[in-house]
Amino acid sequence: MPAPSPYPLTSRYHGVPVALHTEPDGRQVPYLRRRLLPSAEGLTPLAEHTVSAGDRPDLLAYRYLGSADQWWRIADANPVLDPRELTATPGRRITIALPGAVPGAGPGVGSG
């Protein structure tokens, strides 16, 4: 039976397996295995947002998902290497989505 996740349900690392690396001196160092992004087919779109000057991923997460800490969900739905790319270009359209098994929540769920 796998150990419970050391991260809360809202963390992008929740459910990512912890592995152990053994150093030459025998010490074991825990690390997280690679986190795979969800496939586009596994996401449920909630809204599409047109970026305006001053937008930031954390502010959009609060608006659409009810928590600024969930910015990473927006980054997952719009594959970028750096989350700042999401809002760097006014006029860019980004998808607000959640994995199919995660219900949407938050006061601002809608399109913008």
Rosetta silent file (secondary structure, phi, psi, omega in degrees, C-alpha in Angstrom):
SEQUENCE: MPAPSPYPLTSRYHGVPVALHTEPDGRQVPYLRRRLLPSAEGLTPLAEHTVSAGDRPDLLAYRYLGSADQWWRIADANPVLDPRELTATPGRRITIALPGAVPGAGPGVGSG
SCORE:     score description
SCORE:     0.000 S_00000001
   1 L     0.000  127.866 -179.284    0.000    0.000    0.000 S_00000001
   2 L   -67.714  150.381  177.639    1.503    3.367   -0.981 S_00000001
   3 L   -69.870  151.442  176.986    2.209    5.912    1.736 S_00000001
   4 L   -62.601  151.687 -179.285   -0.150    8.877    1.946 S_00000001
   5 L   -66.319  136.387  175.864    0.935   11.917   -0.018 S_00000001
   6 L   -77.143   -1.085 -176.738    2.944   14.436    1.997 S_00000001
   7 L  -112.490  147.320  179.615    1.232   17.179   -0.030 S_00000001
   8 L   -67.096  162.198  179.932   -2.338   18.508    0.325 S_00000001
   9 L   -55.392  -28.991 -177.502   -5.011   17.660   -2.256 S_00000001
  10 L   -83.180   -4.747 -178.433   -4.665   21.140   -3.744 S_00000001
  11 L   -83.412  144.112  176.045   -0.945   20.737   -4.459 S_00000001
  12 L   -66.900  -14.799 -179.895    0.316   19.921   -7.934 S_00000001
  13 L   -96.920   -2.853  177.625    2.545   17.356   -6.228 S_00000001
  14 L   -60.661  129.918  178.218   -0.289   15.502   -4.453 S_00000001
  15 L    86.820   -7.965  176.230   -0.217   11.893   -5.567 S_00000001
  16 L   -76.833  125.105 -176.266    3.259   12.110   -7.128 S_00000001
  17 L   -63.198  142.680  173.517    5.156    9.101   -5.776 S_00000001
  18 E   -93.388  131.478  178.313    8.065    9.647   -3.423 S_00000001
  19 E  -119.552  169.270  179.038   11.118    7.548   -4.279 S_00000001
  20 E  -119.784  134.792  173.418   14.437    7.003   -2.522 S_00000001
  21 E  -107.874  130.124  178.655   17.906    7.542   -3.927 S_00000001
  22 E   -97.040  120.349  178.411   20.711    5.723   -2.121 S_00000001
  23 L   -74.142  160.600  178.620   23.940    7.716   -1.859 S_00000001
  24 L   -55.100  -29.157 -179.945   27.323    5.946   -2.068 S_00000001
  25 L   -85.421    3.649  177.685   27.616    6.226    1.725 S_00000001
  26 L    94.992  -11.514  177.678   24.278    4.408    2.159 S_00000001
  27 L   -63.846  141.947  176.457   22.194    7.461    3.060 S_00000001
  28 E  -105.368  127.878 -178.339   18.741    7.441    1.505 S_00000001
  29 E  -113.946  117.511  178.295   17.506   10.719    0.060 S_00000001
  30 E   -73.843  147.384  175.539   13.784   11.020   -0.729 S_00000001
  31 E  -150.880  160.585  177.423   12.730   12.736   -3.951 S_00000001
  32 E   -89.959  136.681  173.446    9.568   13.124   -5.997 S_00000001
  33 L   -68.477  169.118 -177.691    9.237   11.188   -9.201 S_00000001
  34 L   -62.307  136.767  175.661    8.452   13.151  -12.338 S_00000001
  35 L   -92.556  121.550  179.835    5.022   14.776  -12.434 S_00000001
  36 L   -91.803  138.929  177.639    3.308   14.164  -15.763 S_00000001
  37 L   -73.223  147.343  176.449    0.963   16.771  -17.168 S_00000001
  38 L   -67.151  149.580  177.056   -2.621   15.710  -17.812 S_00000001
  39 L   -73.411  153.390  179.196   -3.521   15.056  -21.433 S_00000001
  40 H   -58.334  -34.656 -179.556   -5.711   17.635  -23.159 S_00000001
  41 H   -67.871  -22.394 -178.961   -8.397   14.952  -23.572 S_00000001
  42 H   -90.438    3.576 -178.964   -8.494   14.497  -19.788 S_00000001
  43 E  -102.043  145.219  175.268   -9.241   18.154  -19.087 S_00000001
  44 E  -107.270  110.788  179.659  -12.656   19.748  -18.716 S_00000001
  45 E   -65.691  135.813  176.223  -12.650   23.333  -20.044 S_00000001
  46 E  -104.487  -35.505 -176.253  -14.353   25.819  -17.723 S_00000001
  47 E  -165.025  165.996  169.862  -13.691   29.043  -19.612 S_00000001
  48 E  -121.060  135.913 -176.234  -11.524   30.796  -22.137 S_00000001
  49 E  -121.298  135.751  173.447   -9.838   34.013  -21.042 S_00000001
  50 E   -96.477  120.776 -175.731   -8.424   36.823  -23.156 S_00000001
  51 L   -65.557  134.304  174.354   -5.314   38.206  -21.471 S_00000001
  52 L  -117.427  159.403  175.840   -5.360   41.893  -20.515 S_00000001
  53 L   -55.365  135.615  179.289   -2.514   44.078  -19.276 S_00000001
  54 L    93.175  -11.512  176.844   -1.960   43.392  -15.579 S_00000001
  55 L   -66.133  145.189  173.905   -3.232   39.807  -15.659 S_00000001
  56 L  -137.960  151.273 -179.649   -1.176   37.271  -13.711 S_00000001
  57 H   -55.379  -40.296 -178.986   -1.623   33.494  -13.436 S_00000001
  58 H   -67.063  -37.600  178.275   -2.340   33.687   -9.695 S_00000001
  59 H   -67.649  -38.721  177.383   -4.993   36.378  -10.174 S_00000001
  60 H   -67.090  -38.381  178.185   -6.686   34.354  -12.916 S_00000001
  61 H   -62.430  -41.887  177.568   -6.621   31.256  -10.712 S_00000001
  62 H   -63.610  -44.146 -177.668   -8.357   33.174   -7.945 S_00000001
  63 H   -63.204  -47.445 -173.024  -10.923   34.570  -10.368 S_00000001
  64 H   -94.525  -29.876 -173.648  -11.793   31.305  -12.108 S_00000001
  65 H  -113.928   -6.978  176.179  -10.838   28.600   -9.604 S_00000001
  66 L    84.979    2.334 -179.825  -11.329   30.381   -6.286 S_00000001
  67 L  -152.786  123.964  178.952   -7.710   30.051   -5.133 S_00000001
  68 H   -62.127  -26.742 -179.824   -4.575   31.872   -6.272 S_00000001
  69 H   -67.511  -11.047 -176.888   -2.571   28.758   -5.350 S_00000001
  70 H   -94.664   16.321  178.253   -4.179   26.892   -8.243 S_00000001
  71 H   -52.710  -32.419 -177.065   -2.351   28.875  -10.971 S_00000001
  72 H   -64.526  -25.561  177.228   -0.550   25.671  -11.928 S_00000001
  73 H   -67.558  -36.741  177.364   -3.835   24.173  -13.175 S_00000001
  74 H   -68.393  -41.267  177.163   -4.069   26.989  -15.734 S_00000001
  75 H   -62.227  -40.228  178.503   -0.446   26.393  -16.734 S_00000001
  76 H   -60.014  -36.812 -176.567   -1.187   22.658  -17.148 S_00000001
  77 H   -79.587  -12.872 -178.146   -4.046   23.441  -19.550 S_00000001
  78 L  -132.367   81.544 -170.159   -1.884   25.783  -21.652 S_00000001
  79 L   -52.020  109.722  176.110    1.467   24.077  -22.108 S_00000001
  80 L  -134.458  153.306  177.187    4.148   26.682  -21.474 S_00000001
  81 L   -78.857  -33.310 -178.567    7.647   26.314  -20.097 S_00000001
  82 L  -125.049  121.512 -177.295    7.343   29.393  -17.894 S_00000001
  83 H   -57.090  -23.941  178.338    3.955   30.248  -16.319 S_00000001
  84 H   -65.290  -21.600  177.519    4.650   33.958  -16.861 S_00000001
  85 H   -62.892  -27.540 -177.656    4.241   33.268  -20.594 S_00000001
  86 H   -55.802  -41.517 -172.773    0.520   32.740  -19.973 S_00000001
  87 H  -116.260   13.375 -177.395   -0.127   36.423  -19.364 S_00000001
  88 L   -72.315  -26.081 -174.229    2.860   38.078  -21.069 S_00000001
  89 L  -118.372  105.173  175.856    0.957   38.942  -24.260 S_00000001
  90 L   -56.181  139.780 -178.084   -2.291   40.933  -24.025 S_00000001
  91 L    97.171  -18.569  177.790   -4.874   39.470  -26.387 S_00000001
  92 L   -64.913  140.989  177.465   -3.652   35.894  -25.981 S_00000001
  93 E  -102.075  127.396  178.787   -6.470   33.452  -25.327 S_00000001
  94 E  -121.833  150.368 -179.981   -5.861   30.891  -22.626 S_00000001
  95 E   -92.808  135.356  172.321   -7.956   27.950  -21.524 S_00000001
  96 E  -104.544  117.468 -175.140   -9.101   27.572  -17.943 S_00000001
  97 E  -146.461  159.484  175.021   -9.592   23.849  -17.361 S_00000001
  98 E  -128.832  155.940  172.598   -9.531   21.181  -14.682 S_00000001
  99 E   -57.121  147.210 -175.703   -8.903   17.454  -14.870 S_00000001
 100 L   -51.943  -30.467 -176.524  -12.184   15.676  -15.628 S_00000001
 101 L   -87.812   -3.131 -177.664  -12.405   14.241  -12.110 S_00000001
 102 L  -104.349  117.553  178.967  -11.973   17.598  -10.342 S_00000001
 103 L   -70.362  144.720  177.231  -15.157   19.636   -9.891 S_00000001
 104 L   -71.047  149.514  179.400  -14.915   23.360  -10.619 S_00000001
 105 L  -151.441  161.852  172.713  -15.182   25.699   -7.670 S_00000001
 106 L   120.547  153.174 -175.983  -14.804   29.310   -6.822 S_00000001
 107 L   -69.081  -22.559 -173.486  -16.710   32.542   -6.860 S_00000001
 108 L  -108.997   17.984 -177.451  -15.532   33.620  -10.284 S_00000001
 109 L   -61.837  122.118 -177.889  -16.016   30.508  -12.379 S_00000001
 110 L   166.113 -170.566 -179.497  -17.044   31.781  -15.769 S_00000001
 111 L  -105.035  157.383 -178.335  -15.577   33.265  -18.889 S_00000001
 112 L  -147.943    0.000    0.000  -13.715   36.508  -19.215 S_00000001
